[in-house]
Amino acid sequence: MTSRLQSCEVAVVGAGAAGLATAIFTRRLNPARSVVLLEGAKRPGAKILVSGGSRCNVTNTIVTDRDFWGGRSTIVRSVLRAFPVADTIAFFREIGVALHEEADGKLFPDTNRARDVLDALLREAARVGVTLVADCRALDVQRAGEGFLVTTARGDLRADAVVLATGGQSLPKTGSDGAGFLLARRLGHDLVEPTPGLVPLLLDRDTGLHRGLSGVSQDVKLTIWIDGAIGTRLTGTLLWTHFGVSGPVAMNASRHWLRAKLEGRSVAVTANFCTGASFEQMDARWTSLATERPKASVQSALATIVPASVAEAMLTALRIDGTRELAHLTRDDRRRIAHGLVAWPLPVVGTRGYNYAEVTAGGVALTTVNPATMESRVCPGLYLVGEMLDVDGRIGGFNFQWAWSSGHVAATALAHPEGSWLKA
Ligand SMILES: Cc1cc2nc3c(=O)[nH]c(=O)nc-3n(C[C@H](O)[C@H](O)[C@H](O)COP(=O)(O)OP(=O)(O)OC[C@H]3O[C@@H](n4cnc5c(N)ncnc54)[C@H](O)[C@@H]3O)c2cc1C
């Protein structure tokens, strides 16, 4: 950092999606504000590059507070409404990134390259005059008079306002290693204890169905049982892997399993392989199958409902001879198959942890932030945006939308600080 950069009006710590958005929007809204964007890694935006299978699922056609877990939904709603999806699409179009829609409303760049999304953001940051300083980790942020002193390995930076955009702890090799949580805590914020989110689940080696099914996927409805009662139900594609289960529905379920464990609750997961069907419906279906096709084997009949390899694995686990004709299936075995189809236990023993997690659940408590400005309620002049807050979205572009929206809300307040007092 040169001596000319030793003070600025706005210092943004962390050049991921949320930090880049905050810095760009602040300068767009008020080119007179000096903005320095500090990034600890040598190259900014590493997580954008790996996102969406290196294609970057930028947002979703419909984003509401119901797509998120964590802090209060009214706060999430207010932030999303202030910078909705239409504004995100328009912004990316302006910076040269046209988006197209794919399954489940996911929006990707037309070029299908995350690199193009990051390059466009970096180009725009440079165009509007953001001073980006990479390889410059913030070691501490302290109050200094009316403003702040940001200590970095390359010198101190004085700033009137500081934005913490340091992300969570997922994929720590990208630079988001949770250090920002310590900065926030030192400045007086409560932390909701973090856990990984959107992470594959490990199943018990001996009792899990996954061994031999690696690579097979199917649509399921998962139920997460907490203390014996239904906690959460999620529908989507499940991917069997050598270690357990992955795919959108398992990843979405992971935060619920981990949060329940964190709270010391008893937690179990079952899969309905006939999304939504009840035991009674499945039992009736098997009864009529036996009448319609008495000579068919149990395994071939089951393979009309689930993938053939899953049918075989289920029957092995249930110790039912799959070659038996349907006409000779006992009532007890028929009912065990029907029950297995609607509530197959997934013996979850853990997750793959932060190194494989797409987000962090938990983080800085939303109640300590003013949702109209993203300014801290406990440390005026400090702003918090993005994944470091206690908000985590499901798979589908929702986490990036949170980054863009929270960044824009903060930028609006930072661009014209005198106006933000009115909203406080
Ligand atoms: C594999 C993977 C795929 C994903 N795919 C998608 C997807 O397709 N769509 C979607 O919506 N979401 C996706 N996500 C989630 C999404 O990437 C994150 O929610 C989002 O990047 C969070 O943005 P952020 O700016 O808050 O934090 P980050 O992107 O984590 O950025 C924080 C930045 O702060 C820097 N930093 C940290 N501490 C310091 C410090 N002390 N000083 C200076 N700099 C610091 C870090 O180096 C980092 O660059 C994916 C995540 C992963 C891991």
The ligand as a Tripos MOL2 file, in Angstrom:
@<TRIPOS>MOLECULE
LIG
   53    58     1     0     0
SMALL
NO_CHARGES

@<TRIPOS>ATOM
      1 C1        -17.8410  -24.5990   -4.6120 C.3       1 LIG1
      2 C2        -18.8410  -23.4920   -4.3980 C.ar      1 LIG1
      3 C3        -19.8130  -23.2650   -5.3580 C.ar      1 LIG1
      4 C4        -20.7770  -22.2670   -5.1530 C.ar      1 LIG1
      5 N1        -21.6790  -22.0200   -6.1450 N.ar      1 LIG1
      6 C5        -22.6000  -21.0430   -5.9670 C.ar      1 LIG1
      7 C6        -23.4860  -20.6880   -7.0230 C.ar      1 LIG1
      8 O1        -23.3780  -21.1840   -8.1470 O.2       1 LIG1
      9 N2        -24.4460  -19.7510   -6.7490 N.ar      1 LIG1
     10 C7        -24.5480  -19.1180   -5.5180 C.ar      1 LIG1
     11 O2        -25.4380  -18.2980   -5.3260 O.2       1 LIG1
     12 N3        -23.6660  -19.3910   -4.5420 N.ar      1 LIG1
     13 C8        -22.6940  -20.3110   -4.7390 C.ar      1 LIG1
     14 N4        -21.7790  -20.5580   -3.7550 N.ar      1 LIG1
     15 C9        -21.8300  -19.7370   -2.5400 C.3       1 LIG1
     16 C10       -21.2440  -18.3450   -2.8420 C.3       1 LIG1
     17 O3        -20.0130  -18.5230   -3.5230 O.3       1 LIG1
     18 C11       -21.0200  -17.5440   -1.5450 C.3       1 LIG1
     19 O4        -22.1950  -17.4820   -0.7960 O.3       1 LIG1
     20 C12       -20.5690  -16.1340   -1.8850 C.3       1 LIG1
     21 O5        -19.3720  -16.1850   -2.6390 O.3       1 LIG1
     22 C13       -20.3240  -15.3220   -0.6180 C.3       1 LIG1
     23 O6        -19.8140  -14.0850   -0.9860 O.3       1 LIG1
     24 P1        -19.0470  -13.1730    0.0670 P.3       1 LIG1
     25 O7        -18.4830  -12.0450   -0.7080 O.co2     1 LIG1
     26 O8        -19.9270  -12.8890    1.2120 O.co2     1 LIG1
     27 O9        -17.8820  -14.0790    0.6390 O.3       1 LIG1
     28 P2        -16.6090  -14.7300   -0.1500 P.3       1 LIG1
     29 O10       -16.9420  -15.0240   -1.5590 O.co2     1 LIG1
     30 O11       -16.1820  -15.8510    0.7110 O.co2     1 LIG1
     31 O12       -15.5450  -13.5550   -0.1450 O.3       1 LIG1
     32 C14       -14.8890  -13.1190    1.0140 C.3       1 LIG1
     33 C15       -13.5360  -12.5390    0.6030 C.3       1 LIG1
     34 O13       -12.9440  -11.9270    1.7440 O.3       1 LIG1
     35 C16       -11.5620  -12.2220    1.7520 C.3       1 LIG1
     36 N5        -11.0970  -12.1160    3.1330 N.ar      1 LIG1
     37 C17       -11.4220  -12.8850    4.1910 C.ar      1 LIG1
     38 N6        -10.8270  -12.4190    5.3090 N.ar      1 LIG1
     39 C18       -10.1150  -11.3180    4.9350 C.ar      1 LIG1
     40 C19        -9.2960  -10.3870    5.6490 C.ar      1 LIG1
     41 N7         -9.0940  -10.4950    6.9720 N.pl3     1 LIG1
     42 N8         -8.7130   -9.3800    4.9580 N.ar      1 LIG1
     43 C20        -8.9190   -9.2350    3.6090 C.ar      1 LIG1
     44 N9         -9.6920  -10.0930    2.8880 N.ar      1 LIG1
     45 C21       -10.2840  -11.0980    3.5450 C.ar      1 LIG1
     46 C22       -11.4970  -13.6430    1.1920 C.3       1 LIG1
     47 O14       -10.2020  -13.9270    0.6860 O.3       1 LIG1
     48 C23       -12.5760  -13.6010    0.1120 C.3       1 LIG1
     49 O15       -12.0550  -13.1990   -1.1330 O.3       1 LIG1
     50 C24       -20.7780  -21.5110   -3.9520 C.ar      1 LIG1
     51 C25       -19.7730  -21.7270   -3.0120 C.ar      1 LIG1
     52 C26       -18.8110  -22.7060   -3.2170 C.ar      1 LIG1
     53 C27       -17.7330  -22.9100   -2.1860 C.3       1 LIG1
@<TRIPOS>BOND
     1     1     2 1
     2     2     3 ar
     3     2    52 ar
     4     3     4 ar
     5     4     5 ar
     6     4    50 ar
     7     5     6 ar
     8     6     7 ar
     9     6    13 1
    10     7     8 2
    11     7     9 ar
    12     9    10 ar
    13    10    11 2
    14    10    12 ar
    15    12    13 ar
    16    13    14 ar
    17    14    15 1
    18    14    50 ar
    19    15    16 1
    20    16    17 1
    21    16    18 1
    22    18    19 1
    23    18    20 1
    24    20    21 1
    25    20    22 1
    26    22    23 1
    27    23    24 1
    28    24    25 2
    29    24    26 1
    30    24    27 1
    31    27    28 1
    32    28    29 2
    33    28    30 1
    34    28    31 1
    35    31    32 1
    36    32    33 1
    37    33    34 1
    38    33    48 1
    39    34    35 1
    40    35    36 1
    41    35    46 1
    42    36    37 ar
    43    36    45 ar
    44    37    38 ar
    45    38    39 ar
    46    39    40 ar
    47    39    45 ar
    48    40    41 1
    49    40    42 ar
    50    42    43 ar
    51    43    44 ar
    52    44    45 ar
    53    46    47 1
    54    46    48 1
    55    48    49 1
    56    50    51 ar
    57    51    52 ar
    58    52    53 1
@<TRIPOS>SUBSTRUCTURE
     1 LIG1         1 GROUP 0 **** ****
